[in-house]
């Protein structure tokens, strides 16, 4: 069993106790966001740091979609 820490820069996104370690280049989904594993580093015998590059979220596009759903009050 390995303790896997998913990192985005210096921010810890998630830590899991896993039987297997993710490979470099593998697609992952953390907290509903898609990402790709950029590097895997073994810190200790059972402690693994996995660097993840998450897809950027365009907040302007999301805000525009929310405006369409709101009803106007009279």
N, C-alpha and C positions, 0 to 999 in steps of 0.2 A: 504494500500500500504506500502511496506517495501523497504528500501534501503539496498540491499544486497552487501556486499563487499567480493569478492572471494580473498583469500590470500594464497600464497605459502610461508610458513615461515613468513617473515616480508614484502615480496613484494606483492603489490596489483596488481593482474592480471586483474581484471575487477570489475566494480561496476554497478549494475542494479537496476532499480526501478521495483519491481515485486509485484504481488498480492499474491503469495504464497512463502513460504520459503522452500528450498531444505532440504531433510532429510539426516541424517547421513547414510553413506554407499551407497548413490545414485551415479550413474554414471553421469558425466557431460562432456561436450566438450567445452573448452574455447580456442579461437583463433586457432582452428584446432587441438588442442592437447587433448587427452583423459585423464580423471582424475577421482578420486573418492573422495567424501566428507568424511573427517575424523572427523570433529567436527563442531558444530553450536553453536555460542555464541551470546546472545542478549546483545548488549552494551547499547542501549537506547530503547525507546518505539517502534520506527520504524527503528532502525539501527541494522543490523545483520551482524556479522562477520562469514564467512564460511571458514574453513581451508580445502584446497584441496591438495591432493597428486597426482601430475602429473606423467604420465609414462615417463621414461627416453628415450631420443632419442640417438641412436647410430650413431654418426656423421661419424665414419669410414665406416660404411656400406653405408650411404648415399653418401659419396664421391666416393666410389667404383662404385656405380650405375651410377653416373654422368660421369665417365670416359668412360663407354661403349657407351654413346650417342654421344660423340665428334668424329668428323671426322678428320683424319690426313691430313695435308696439304703437298703437294709435292713441 
